[in-house]
Amino acid sequence: MNSFGAGKLKKQYSTYLFLLMALSLLLWSGCAERKNPSQPEKVHPAEWIKTDSQDFHGAKIAAAGLISCSSCHGEDYRGGTSEVSCFDCHNGPSGHPTGYLIPTSAAFHGKKIAEEGLTGCAVCHGTDYKGKANSGVSCYKCHNGPSGHPSTGFLDKTNQNFHGLSASRLGIKACAECHGVDYKGIEGNGSSCFECHNGPSGHPSSGWLDPADAKFHGQRLAATGTAYCAGCHGADFKGGDAGVSCFECHNGPSGHPSAGWLDKTNASFHGLAASTRGLSACAECHGTDFKGGTSGVSCSECHSTQSGHPASGWMTSGAPNFHGARLAETGENYCAGCHGADFKGGSVNVSCYTCHDGPSGHPATGWLDKTSETFHGLAASSRGLKACAVCHGADYLGGISGQSCGECHTDQSGHPSAGWLVQGDEHFHGARLAETGTAYCAGCHGADYKGGDAGVSCFTCHNGPSGHPAGGWLSKSSSNFHGLAASGRGLPACAACHGQDFEGGISGQSCKICHADQSGHPSTGWLNSKDSNFHGLRVSQTGTQYCAGCHGADYKGGDAGVSCYTCHNGPSGHPLGWFDSKSAEFHGTKVENEGTTGCTLCHGADLSGGISGIACSLCHQ
């Protein structure tokens, strides 16, 4: 080859080498520009990751499918020629973002669906959501319960998947996405929410407003908190998505129902609510310390004593707020709500037996002592036998106490069997009446004594004048003679019915209609030894006990306040002048004028002593 040919070939080779290097440089710079992550706008639009933009990549994928992603990011979306993996962001389960399955996360898929609809799901999971599109994963792998809800716990109110909680967190618009804005079902999901929520305001139909039902809304509130309500009714409970204010019903004090919340005779009384659902139901609004909580109202504004009971009258028998009266009206559940079913503490951790430490749960002091203010007979008197029935049962044979009243009250009438009808016995009902007053009788027999709770009228026996027994009350020869009753029990027995002044009292009958003289003795013949009413004759018939009933065992006054010795002021109780032959009271003159009959009254028919114990023959030998 000559020099000209060699030079020409060398020149061509240099040209080719230059062109090859230039092409390589161009190719290199192009690739470098394409995969430079600092300039994504060269490939993706500026608002590619902004969810509310029309350029959002999710919207683009929904329109064109995932194939446009794979051209740069690879068929497995892990980088491809771009060397940028889709999973750098889509790093949650099945390619979803992190938090996609966490209900409290901003990325929770239920929230996204509520905001954006199901179209975004269909892109990957197909229009039937069974996975036939790009992902190959069916939504029903998780949503395998009723109507596409999760299978586990969606209908279980104690489960974190309970749909009520989902509605609370996300609002009922989350429900509308699948069930329609009218919640009656849409194409692809024909299930109406009202198939179950067919009660008032979309609540369950059965028991939502019944305090005794397991579905009662108060029970739900106590179990799940006010967020349960807020999901539909709004954070202020004035309507929210549901458009119904909680205060339409809860229009009373502190959001309680207006009707009967403070009326202990009403089915809505808050004490019964606390009894049936426990104090935790109160704590939900008033706080665990009951000082206000979400309500801002402290329970102690009314329940101001240390125990939480009302401050006024709770321990005062006869007071409207007395706890025994409440118990009689509402039953033992009223106590059990705070103190537990066994009354040993419950949610308040205070046992009823701290005070009720006596027989059968009665107070220990005085329950069986008829002179005590806590005597059970007085309790029955003031509150009626229903107060007894609460613990001892409607038949008084035991009830929740297991102790039959008949163990002590053994006769048919329910009175104590020993001595109830025996004058002079410590259990004699007249003696009880004298000690405690007619309220003692009224408790069982009624304010009019015609039956009451006992169903037995006092007038069955007390069928004589002014309520006295009919047989012998006015006959001085009868064992029922009222003078003997006064002798045996004293004038307070009379005062119980006739009043402290004996002018009538509850009987309306004055003792002075018959006992008309100043001393209270019968007006006719009391001091006339020849009269059938002569007091000496009465003494001879009944003994000095007859006198002692009014004048005292020593005859110096007693209940009457008049001493027998005012007149009987001589030796051995005779009047002065009894032994003075010049006196009008000389006993010899009495015998001459009246005979020895007057003597026999005290000295006996044979004058050997009689009730006086002194024989006339001591002097008259």
C-alpha positions as CSV (number, residue, x, y, z in Angstrom):
1,M,0.0,0.0,0.0
2,N,1.4,3.4,-0.9
3,S,1.7,6.2,1.6
4,F,-1.4,8.0,0.2
5,G,-3.6,5.0,0.8
6,A,-2.3,4.4,4.3
7,G,-3.0,8.0,5.3
8,K,-6.5,7.9,3.9
9,L,-7.4,4.7,5.9
10,K,-6.0,6.2,9.1
11,K,-8.0,9.3,8.6
12,Q,-11.3,7.3,8.2
13,Y,-10.6,5.2,11.3
14,S,-10.2,8.4,13.4
15,T,-13.5,9.7,12.1
16,Y,-15.4,6.5,13.0
17,L,-13.8,6.4,16.5
18,F,-14.9,10.0,17.1
19,L,-18.5,9.3,16.0
20,L,-18.7,6.2,18.2
21,M,-17.5,8.1,21.3
22,A,-20.0,10.9,20.6
23,L,-22.9,8.5,20.3
24,S,-21.9,6.8,23.5
25,L,-21.8,10.1,25.3
26,L,-25.2,11.0,24.1
27,L,-26.7,7.6,25.1
28,W,-25.1,7.9,28.6
29,S,-26.3,11.4,29.2
30,G,-29.9,10.4,28.1
31,C,-30.0,7.5,30.5
32,A,-28.5,9.5,33.3
33,E,-31.2,12.1,32.8
34,R,-34.0,9.5,32.8
35,K,-33.1,7.9,36.1
36,N,-32.1,11.0,38.0
37,P,-34.6,10.9,41.0
38,S,-34.1,14.6,41.7
39,Q,-36.0,15.4,38.5
40,P,-39.2,13.3,38.6
41,E,-41.1,16.0,36.7
42,K,-39.3,14.9,33.6
43,V,-41.3,11.7,33.7
44,H,-44.2,12.0,36.3
45,P,-46.4,15.1,36.5
46,A,-45.7,17.5,39.4
47,E,-48.8,16.5,41.4
48,W,-48.2,12.8,40.8
49,I,-48.6,11.9,44.6
50,K,-51.2,14.5,45.5
51,T,-54.4,12.5,46.1
52,D,-56.9,15.3,45.2
53,S,-55.2,16.2,41.9
54,Q,-56.3,15.0,38.5
55,D,-52.7,14.0,37.9
56,F,-52.6,11.7,41.0
57,H,-51.0,8.5,39.9
58,G,-53.8,6.4,41.4
59,A,-56.3,8.2,39.1
60,K,-54.0,7.6,36.1
61,I,-53.7,3.9,37.0
62,A,-57.4,3.7,37.4
63,A,-57.8,5.0,33.9
64,A,-54.9,3.2,32.1
65,G,-54.0,0.3,34.3
66,L,-50.7,-0.8,35.8
67,I,-49.1,-1.5,32.5
68,S,-47.9,2.0,32.2
69,C,-46.0,1.6,35.5
70,S,-44.3,-1.6,34.6
71,S,-42.6,-0.1,31.5
72,C,-40.3,1.9,33.8
73,H,-40.6,0.2,37.2
74,G,-40.5,-3.4,35.9
75,E,-43.0,-6.1,35.7
76,D,-42.5,-6.8,39.4
77,Y,-42.7,-3.0,40.1
78,R,-39.4,-3.3,42.1
79,G,-37.4,-0.8,40.0
80,G,-37.0,-1.8,36.4
81,T,-35.0,0.6,34.2
82,S,-35.9,3.4,36.6
83,E,-34.3,1.6,39.5
84,V,-37.1,3.1,41.7
85,S,-39.3,0.5,43.3
86,C,-43.1,1.2,43.7
87,F,-42.8,-0.5,47.1
88,D,-40.7,2.3,48.4
89,C,-44.0,4.0,49.1
90,H,-46.4,1.0,48.7
91,N,-44.7,-0.8,51.6
92,G,-47.8,-2.0,53.4
93,P,-49.7,-5.3,53.1
94,S,-50.3,-6.4,49.5
95,G,-48.7,-3.2,48.1
96,H,-51.0,-0.9,50.1
97,P,-49.4,2.0,52.0
98,T,-48.3,1.4,55.7
99,G,-51.3,1.9,58.0
100,Y,-53.7,0.6,55.4
101,L,-55.2,-2.0,57.8
102,I,-55.0,0.2,61.0
103,P,-58.4,1.8,61.7
104,T,-56.8,4.7,63.6
105,S,-54.2,5.5,60.8
106,A,-54.7,8.3,58.3
107,A,-54.0,5.8,55.6
108,F,-56.6,3.3,56.8
109,H,-58.3,1.9,53.6
110,G,-61.8,2.3,55.1
111,K,-61.2,6.0,55.5
112,K,-59.8,6.3,51.9
113,I,-62.9,4.5,50.6
114,A,-65.2,6.8,52.6
115,E,-63.4,9.8,51.1
116,E,-62.7,8.6,47.5
117,G,-65.0,5.7,46.8
118,L,-64.4,2.2,45.7
119,T,-63.0,3.1,42.3
120,G,-59.5,3.0,43.6
121,C,-60.0,-0.5,44.8
122,A,-61.3,-1.7,41.5
123,V,-58.1,-0.6,39.7
124,C,-56.1,-3.4,41.4
125,H,-58.8,-5.8,42.6
126,G,-61.3,-5.6,39.7
127,T,-64.8,-4.2,39.4
128,D,-66.1,-7.3,41.3
129,Y,-63.2,-6.9,43.8
130,K,-62.3,-10.5,43.4
131,G,-58.8,-9.9,42.2
132,K,-59.2,-10.5,38.4
133,A,-57.5,-7.2,37.5
134,N,-53.9,-6.4,38.2
135,S,-53.3,-7.5,41.8
136,G,-54.8,-11.0,41.6
137,V,-55.8,-10.6,45.2
138,S,-59.5,-10.6,46.2
139,C,-60.8,-8.0,48.7
140,Y,-63.0,-10.9,50.0
141,K,-59.9,-12.6,51.5
142,C,-60.3,-10.2,54.4
143,H,-63.9,-8.9,53.8
144,N,-65.3,-12.4,54.2
145,G,-68.0,-11.7,56.6
146,P,-71.7,-10.6,56.2
147,S,-72.1,-8.2,53.3
148,G,-68.4,-7.9,52.7
149,H,-67.6,-6.9,56.3
150,P,-64.7,-8.5,58.1
151,S,-65.8,-12.0,59.3
152,T,-64.3,-11.7,62.8
153,G,-66.1,-9.5,65.3
154,F,-68.0,-7.3,63.0
155,L,-71.2,-8.0,64.9
156,D,-69.6,-8.4,68.2
157,K,-69.8,-5.2,70.3
158,T,-66.9,-6.3,72.5
159,N,-64.6,-6.8,69.5
160,Q,-62.3,-4.1,68.0
161,N,-63.8,-4.9,64.6
162,F,-67.3,-4.1,65.8
163,H,-68.9,-2.1,63.0
164,G,-70.4,0.4,65.5
165,L,-66.8,1.4,66.4
166,S,-65.9,1.7,62.8
167,A,-68.9,4.0,62.3
168,S,-67.8,6.0,65.4
169,R,-64.2,6.5,64.1
170,L,-65.0,7.1,60.4
171,G,-68.5,8.5,60.5
172,I,-71.5,6.9,58.8
173,K,-70.3,8.2,55.4
174,A,-68.0,5.2,55.5
175,C,-71.1,3.0,55.6
176,A,-72.7,5.0,52.8
177,E,-69.8,4.2,50.4
178,C,-71.0,0.5,50.2
179,H,-74.6,0.8,51.4
180,G,-75.5,4.0,49.6
181,V,-76.3,7.5,50.8
182,D,-79.7,6.3,51.9
183,Y,-78.1,3.2,53.5
184,K,-80.5,0.9,51.6
185,G,-77.9,-0.8,49.5
186,I,-76.3,-0.1,46.1
187,E,-75.5,-2.1,43.0
188,G,-72.9,-4.8,43.9
189,N,-74.0,-4.6,47.5
190,G,-77.7,-4.9,47.9
191,S,-77.6,-5.1,51.7
192,S,-79.6,-2.4,53.4
193,C,-78.3,-1.2,56.8
194,F,-82.0,-1.2,57.9
195,E,-82.2,-5.0,57.8
196,C,-80.6,-4.9,61.3
197,H,-80.9,-1.2,62.1
198,N,-84.7,-1.2,62.0
199,G,-85.5,0.6,65.2
200,P,-85.8,4.2,66.2
201,S,-83.4,6.5,64.4
202,G,-81.6,3.5,62.8
203,H,-80.8,1.9,66.1
204,P,-81.4,-1.8,66.6
205,S,-85.2,-2.4,66.9
206,S,-85.1,-4.7,69.9
207,G,-84.4,-3.3,73.3
208,W,-82.6,-0.1,72.3
209,L,-84.8,1.9,74.6
210,D,-85.5,-0.8,77.2
211,P,-83.2,-0.4,80.3
212,A,-83.6,-4.1,81.1
213,D,-82.5,-5.3,77.6
214,A,-78.9,-6.3,76.8
215,K,-79.1,-4.0,73.7
216,F,-80.1,-1.0,75.7
217,H,-78.2,2.0,74.4
218,G,-77.0,2.9,77.9
219,Q,-75.4,-0.5,78.2
220,R,-73.6,0.1,75.0
221,L,-72.5,3.5,76.1
222,A,-71.1,2.1,79.4
223,A,-69.2,-0.6,77.5
224,T,-67.7,1.4,74.7
225,G,-67.8,5.1,75.7
226,T,-69.3,8.2,74.2
227,A,-67.3,7.8,71.0
228,Y,-69.8,5.1,70.2
229,C,-72.5,7.8,70.1
230,A,-70.4,10.5,68.6
231,G,-69.8,8.5,65.4
232,C,-73.3,9.1,64.3
233,H,-74.5,12.0,66.4
234,G,-71.4,14.1,66.3
235,A,-68.8,15.1,68.8
236,D,-71.2,17.5,70.4
237,F,-74.0,14.9,70.2
238,K,-76.3,17.4,68.5
239,G,-76.8,15.6,65.2
240,G,-73.7,14.7,63.3
241,D,-74.0,12.5,60.2
242,A,-77.2,11.1,61.6
243,G,-78.9,14.5,61.8
244,V,-80.6,13.5,65.1
245,S,-79.6,15.1,68.4
246,C,-79.1,12.9,71.4
247,F,-80.7,15.8,73.4
248,E,-84.1,15.2,71.8
249,C,-84.5,12.5,74.4
250,H,-81.7,13.4,76.8
251,N,-83.3,16.7,77.6
252,G,-83.2,16.6,81.4
253,P,-80.6,17.6,83.9
254,S,-77.0,17.0,82.7
255,G,-78.3,15.1,79.7
256,H,-80.3,12.7,81.6
257,P,-83.9,12.0,80.4
258,S,-86.2,14.7,81.7
259,A,-89.1,12.5,82.8
260,G,-88.5,10.8,86.2
261,W,-84.7,10.9,86.4
262,L,-85.0,12.3,89.9
263,D,-88.3,10.7,90.9
264,K,-87.6,7.6,92.9
265,T,-91.1,6.2,92.0
266,N,-90.4,6.5,88.2
267,A,-89.0,3.7,86.0
268,S,-86.4,6.2,84.8
269,F,-85.1,7.0,88.3
270,H,-81.4,7.2,88.1
271,G,-80.9,5.1,91.2
272,L,-82.5,2.1,89.3
273,A,-80.3,2.8,86.3
274,A,-77.2,2.6,88.6
275,S,-78.7,-0.6,90.2
276,T,-79.2,-2.4,86.9
277,R,-76.0,-1.3,85.1
278,G,-73.7,-0.5,88.0
279,L,-71.8,2.7,88.8
280,S,-69.6,2.3,85.7
281,A,-72.6,3.6,83.8
282,C,-72.5,6.8,85.8
283,A,-68.7,7.0,85.5
284,E,-68.9,7.1,81.7
285,C,-70.3,10.7,81.9
286,H,-69.4,11.8,85.4
287,G,-65.9,10.4,85.4
288,T,-64.3,7.5,87.4
289,D,-64.2,9.8,90.4
290,F,-67.8,10.9,89.8
291,K,-66.6,14.5,90.0
292,G,-67.8,15.6,86.6
293,G,-66.1,13.8,83.7
294,T,-67.5,14.6,80.3
295,S,-70.7,15.9,81.8
296,G,-69.0,18.6,84.0
297,V,-71.5,17.8,86.8
298,S,-70.3,16.2,90.0
299,C,-72.5,13.4,91.5
300,S,-71.6,14.9,94.9
301,E,-73.7,17.9,94.2
302,C,-76.6,15.7,95.4
303,H,-74.8,12.7,96.7
304,S,-72.8,14.7,99.2
305,T,-72.1,12.3,102.0
306,Q,-69.0,10.2,102.3
307,S,-70.9,7.0,101.3
308,G,-72.4,8.6,98.2
309,H,-75.9,8.4,99.7
310,P,-78.1,11.5,99.7
311,A,-77.0,13.7,102.6
312,S,-80.4,14.4,104.0
313,G,-82.3,11.7,105.9
314,W,-80.5,8.6,104.5
315,M,-80.0,7.3,108.0
316,T,-83.1,8.8,109.6
317,S,-86.0,6.4,110.0
318,G,-89.2,8.1,108.9
319,A,-87.4,10.6,106.6
320,P,-88.5,10.5,102.9
321,N,-84.9,9.7,101.9
322,F,-84.4,7.0,104.6
323,H,-82.7,4.1,102.9
324,G,-85.1,1.5,104.4
325,A,-88.0,3.4,102.7
326,R,-86.2,3.3,99.4
327,L,-85.6,-0.4,99.8
328,A,-89.2,-1.0,100.5
329,E,-90.3,0.9,97.4
330,T,-87.7,-0.4,94.9
331,G,-86.4,-3.7,96.2
332,E,-83.0,-5.0,97.0
333,N,-81.7,-4.3,93.5
334,Y,-81.6,-0.7,94.5
335,C,-78.8,-1.6,97.0
336,A,-77.2,-4.2,94.9
337,G,-76.4,-1.7,92.1
338,C,-73.7,-0.1,94.3
339,H,-73.0,-2.7,97.0
340,G,-73.1,-5.8,94.9
341,A,-75.4,-8.8,94.5
342,D,-74.2,-10.2,97.9
343,F,-74.3,-6.7,99.5
344,K,-70.7,-7.1,100.6
345,G,-69.2,-4.2,98.8
346,G,-69.7,-4.1,95.0
347,S,-68.4,-1.2,93.0
348,V,-68.4,1.1,96.0
349,N,-66.5,-1.4,98.1
350,V,-68.7,-0.7,101.2
351,S,-70.5,-3.7,102.7
352,C,-74.1,-3.2,103.8
353,Y,-73.2,-5.5,106.7
354,T,-71.0,-2.8,108.2
355,C,-74.2,-1.4,109.7
356,H,-76.6,-4.3,109.2
357,D,-74.6,-6.6,111.5
358,G,-77.4,-7.9,113.6
359,P,-79.7,-10.9,113.3
360,S,-80.6,-11.7,109.7
361,G,-79.0,-8.4,108.5
362,H,-81.0,-6.2,110.8
363,P,-79.1,-3.6,112.8
364,A,-77.4,-5.2,115.8
365,T,-78.6,-2.7,118.4
366,G,-82.2,-2.7,119.5
367,W,-83.8,-4.6,116.7
368,L,-85.5,-7.0,119.2
369,D,-85.8,-4.5,122.0
370,K,-89.3,-3.1,122.1
371,T,-88.1,0.0,124.0
372,S,-85.5,0.8,121.3
373,E,-86.1,3.3,118.5
374,T,-84.7,0.7,116.1
375,F,-87.2,-2.0,117.3
376,H,-88.4,-3.8,114.3
377,G,-92.0,-3.5,115.2
378,L,-91.7,0.3,114.9
379,A,-90.0,-0.1,111.5
380,A,-93.0,-2.2,110.4
381,S,-95.3,0.4,111.8
382,S,-93.8,3.4,110.1
383,R,-93.2,1.7,106.7
384,G,-95.7,-1.2,106.6
385,L,-95.2,-4.9,106.2
386,K,-94.0,-4.4,102.6
387,A,-90.7,-3.2,104.2
388,C,-90.4,-6.7,105.8
389,A,-91.5,-8.4,102.6
390,V,-88.5,-7.0,100.7
391,C,-86.1,-9.3,102.6
392,H,-88.4,-11.9,104.0
393,G,-90.5,-12.5,100.9
394,A,-94.2,-11.7,100.1
395,D,-95.2,-14.7,102.2
396,Y,-92.7,-13.7,105.0
397,L,-91.3,-17.2,105.0
398,G,-87.7,-16.2,104.2
399,G,-87.2,-14.5,100.9
400,I,-83.7,-13.3,100.2
401,S,-82.9,-13.3,103.9
402,G,-83.7,-17.0,104.3
403,Q,-85.2,-16.2,107.7
404,S,-88.9,-16.7,108.2
405,C,-90.8,-14.1,110.2
406,G,-92.8,-17.1,111.5
407,E,-89.9,-18.2,113.6
408,C,-90.9,-15.6,116.2
409,H,-94.3,-14.5,114.9
410,T,-95.7,-17.9,115.2
411,D,-99.5,-17.5,115.7
412,Q,-101.9,-17.3,112.8
413,S,-102.2,-13.5,113.0
414,G,-98.5,-13.0,112.9
415,H,-98.4,-11.7,116.5
416,P,-95.9,-13.3,118.9
417,S,-97.6,-16.5,120.1
418,A,-96.7,-16.2,123.8
419,G,-98.9,-13.9,125.8
420,W,-100.2,-11.6,123.0
421,L,-103.7,-12.0,124.2
422,V,-103.0,-12.6,127.9
423,Q,-103.5,-9.5,130.1
424,G,-100.5,-9.1,132.4
425,D,-98.1,-10.9,130.1
426,E,-95.1,-8.8,128.9
427,H,-96.1,-9.6,125.3
428,F,-99.8,-8.5,125.8
429,H,-100.7,-6.4,122.9
430,G,-102.3,-3.8,125.1
431,A,-99.0,-3.3,126.9
432,R,-97.2,-2.8,123.6
433,L,-99.8,-0.3,122.6
434,A,-99.3,1.6,125.8
435,E,-95.6,1.7,125.2
436,T,-95.4,2.6,121.6
437,G,-98.8,4.1,120.6
438,T,-101.3,3.2,118.0
439,A,-98.7,3.6,115.2
440,Y,-97.5,0.2,116.4
441,C,-100.9,-1.3,115.3
442,A,-101.3,0.9,112.2
443,G,-98.2,-0.5,110.6
444,C,-99.8,-3.8,110.0
445,H,-103.6,-3.1,110.4
446,G,-103.7,0.2,108.6
447,A,-104.3,3.8,109.6
448,D,-108.0,3.0,110.2
449,Y,-107.2,-0.3,111.9
450,K,-109.5,-2.1,109.5
451,G,-107.0,-4.5,107.9
452,G,-104.1,-2.8,106.2
453,D,-101.2,-5.0,104.9
454,A,-102.2,-7.7,107.4
455,G,-105.7,-7.9,106.1
456,V,-107.0,-8.4,109.6
457,S,-109.2,-5.7,111.3
458,C,-108.5,-4.8,114.9
459,F,-112.3,-4.5,115.2
460,T,-112.6,-8.2,114.8
461,C,-111.8,-8.4,118.5
462,H,-112.2,-4.8,119.6
463,N,-115.9,-4.7,118.7
464,G,-117.2,-3.1,121.9
465,P,-117.8,0.6,122.9
466,S,-115.0,2.9,121.7
467,G,-113.0,0.0,120.3
468,H,-112.9,-1.9,123.6
469,P,-113.6,-5.6,123.6
470,A,-117.4,-6.1,123.6
471,G,-117.5,-8.7,126.3
472,G,-117.3,-7.4,129.9
473,W,-115.5,-4.1,129.3
474,L,-118.0,-2.3,131.5
475,S,-118.8,-5.2,133.8
476,K,-116.9,-5.0,137.0
477,S,-117.3,-8.7,137.5
478,S,-115.7,-9.5,134.2
479,S,-112.0,-10.3,133.6
480,N,-112.2,-7.8,130.7
481,F,-113.4,-5.0,133.0
482,H,-111.6,-1.9,132.0
483,G,-110.8,-1.0,135.5
484,L,-108.7,-4.1,135.8
485,A,-106.9,-3.2,132.6
486,A,-106.0,0.2,134.1
487,S,-105.0,-1.5,137.3
488,G,-102.7,-4.0,135.5
489,R,-101.1,-1.6,133.1
490,G,-101.6,1.8,134.5
491,L,-103.3,4.9,133.1
492,P,-100.9,5.2,130.1
493,A,-102.8,2.2,128.7
494,C,-105.9,4.4,128.7
495,A,-104.0,7.4,127.4
496,A,-102.8,5.6,124.3
497,C,-106.3,5.8,122.9
498,H,-108.0,8.5,125.1
499,G,-105.1,11.0,125.1
500,Q,-102.8,12.2,127.8
501,D,-105.6,14.3,129.3
502,F,-108.1,11.5,128.9
503,E,-110.4,13.9,126.9
504,G,-110.7,11.7,123.8
505,G,-107.4,11.3,122.0
506,I,-107.5,9.1,118.9
507,S,-110.7,7.4,120.2
508,G,-112.6,10.7,120.4
509,Q,-114.2,9.4,123.6
510,S,-113.5,11.2,126.8
511,C,-113.0,9.0,129.9
512,K,-114.8,11.8,131.8
513,I,-118.1,10.9,130.2
514,C,-118.3,8.2,132.9
515,H,-115.4,9.1,135.2
516,A,-116.9,12.5,135.8
517,D,-115.7,13.6,139.2
518,Q,-112.4,15.4,139.8
519,S,-110.6,12.3,141.0
520,G,-111.6,10.3,137.9
521,H,-113.8,7.9,139.9
522,P,-117.3,7.3,138.8
523,S,-119.5,10.2,139.9
524,T,-122.3,8.2,141.4
525,G,-121.9,6.4,144.7
526,W,-118.1,6.1,144.8
527,L,-118.0,7.4,148.4
528,N,-121.4,5.9,149.5
529,S,-120.9,2.7,151.3
530,K,-124.4,1.6,150.5
531,D,-124.0,2.2,146.7
532,S,-123.0,-0.5,144.3
533,N,-120.3,1.8,143.0
534,F,-118.8,2.2,146.5
535,H,-115.1,2.0,146.2
536,G,-114.7,-0.2,149.2
537,L,-117.0,-2.7,147.5
538,R,-114.8,-2.7,144.4
539,V,-111.7,-3.2,146.6
540,S,-113.4,-6.2,148.3
541,Q,-114.1,-7.7,144.9
542,T,-110.9,-7.1,143.0
543,G,-108.3,-6.4,145.7
544,T,-106.1,-3.5,146.3
545,Q,-104.5,-4.0,142.8
546,Y,-107.6,-2.2,141.6
547,C,-106.5,0.9,143.5
548,A,-102.8,0.5,142.7
549,G,-103.5,0.7,138.9
550,C,-104.2,4.5,139.3
551,H,-102.8,5.4,142.7
552,G,-99.6,3.4,142.5
553,A,-98.3,0.3,144.3
554,D,-97.8,2.3,147.5
555,Y,-101.1,4.1,147.0
556,K,-99.4,7.4,147.3
557,G,-100.4,8.9,144.0
558,G,-99.2,6.8,141.0
559,D,-100.4,7.8,137.5
560,A,-103.4,9.6,139.1
561,G,-101.3,11.8,141.2
562,V,-103.8,11.4,144.1
563,S,-102.8,9.5,147.2
564,C,-105.3,7.2,148.8
565,Y,-104.0,8.5,152.1
566,T,-105.6,11.8,151.4
567,C,-108.8,10.2,152.8
568,H,-107.5,7.0,154.3
569,N,-105.3,8.9,156.7
570,G,-106.1,7.0,159.9
571,P,-104.6,3.8,161.5
572,S,-104.5,0.9,159.0
573,G,-105.8,3.0,156.3
574,H,-109.1,3.9,158.0
575,P,-110.2,7.5,158.0
576,L,-109.2,9.7,161.0
577,G,-111.7,9.4,163.8
578,W,-112.2,5.8,163.1
579,F,-111.4,5.0,166.8
580,D,-112.9,8.3,168.2
581,S,-116.3,7.6,169.7
582,K,-117.2,11.2,169.4
583,S,-116.3,11.4,165.7
584,A,-118.8,11.0,162.8
585,E,-116.3,8.6,161.4
586,F,-116.3,6.3,164.5
587,H,-116.5,2.8,163.3
588,G,-118.9,1.7,165.9
589,T,-121.4,4.3,164.7
590,K,-120.9,3.0,161.1
591,V,-121.7,-0.6,162.3
592,E,-124.8,0.6,164.2
593,N,-126.1,2.4,161.1
594,E,-124.9,0.2,158.3
595,G,-124.1,-3.2,159.8
596,T,-120.9,-5.2,159.5
597,T,-121.1,-5.4,155.7
598,G,-118.8,-2.5,155.3
599,C,-116.3,-4.3,157.7
600,T,-116.4,-7.5,155.7
601,L,-115.1,-5.7,152.6
602,C,-111.6,-5.5,154.1
603,H,-111.7,-7.8,157.1
604,G,-113.4,-10.7,155.4
605,A,-116.8,-12.3,155.7
606,D,-115.9,-13.9,159.0
607,L,-114.0,-10.7,160.1
608,S,-110.9,-12.8,160.6
609,G,-108.6,-10.6,158.4
610,G,-109.6,-10.6,154.7
611,I,-107.6,-8.4,152.4
612,S,-106.5,-6.3,155.4
613,G,-104.9,-9.2,157.2
614,I,-106.2,-7.8,160.5
615,A,-108.9,-9.6,162.4
616,C,-111.6,-7.6,164.1
617,S,-111.2,-9.9,167.1
618,L,-107.9,-8.4,167.9
619,C,-109.8,-5.6,169.6
620,H,-113.4,-7.0,169.7
621,Q,-112.7,-10.0,171.9
